[in-house]
């Protein structure tokens, strides 16, 4: 199996396949649609919510950034 290396600062997640344990308001794909005004959200009543991303090919990952909006227009 070959491994891909991202040499830039690109977002590998954009438009990749995403799934989540439940859906409340919007689906998992909203997190990777490259639109900063959309978010994915799981149901608050679920015991152990999760979200997963398939990059389709193996990559060496050295950093992961999770951006969570505060719903007032700012990211935190």
HELIX and SHEET records of a PDB file:
HELIX    1   1 UNK A   28  UNK A   32  5                                   5    
SHEET    1   A 2 UNK A  17  UNK A  20  0                                        
SHEET    2   A 2 UNK A  51  UNK A  54 -1                                        
END                                                                             
